[in-house]
Amino acid sequence: MNVYSKSKNWREKILSNFASTPFVIKINNEEYQCASVEGFWQGLKCKGDMRLHVFGLVGMYAKRAGKGKNTKTIKIAGEEFKYGSKRHEELIREAIKQKVIQNPQVYKVLKESKGKITHRVPSKSKPVIKMENLLMSVRSELFGH
């Protein structure tokens, strides 16, 4: 399964970071409403009201909102950590997990998926965190495969 927002297979599309799959993520004692994993990912690069705005975006709107932001440090919910750090990866994984748990259709698709999940897209961008590994980790935790 190749998770890609422009796939012709709706199952692959719905698992992508770009998909409109709203969820709430709790970080420490603060809750954030997000429209997509990409919105959350890109929103972490922002501050204040802009962050909350980006959390509410999907697809390329979210990706463009974070483009060019050379973030080295993320500050959220009383925490501070480096972009690309283990803590950053943990939060992205938690966002993916919450997306799966809070969206019944996504839950069903991930549960029924088999084998390796890939994320091959025609792009030059190299994400600092491999989304496909996080998806497989969440699948293993929730469904044991």
PyMOL commands that set and color helices and strands:
alter all, ss='L'
color gray80, all
select helices_A, chain A and resi 10-15+37-43+48-55+59-66+86-102+104-112+131-143
alter helices_A, ss='H'
color red, helices_A
select strands_A, chain A and resi 23-27+30-34+73-76+79-82
alter strands_A, ss='S'
color yellow, strands_A
deselect
rebuild
show_as cartoon
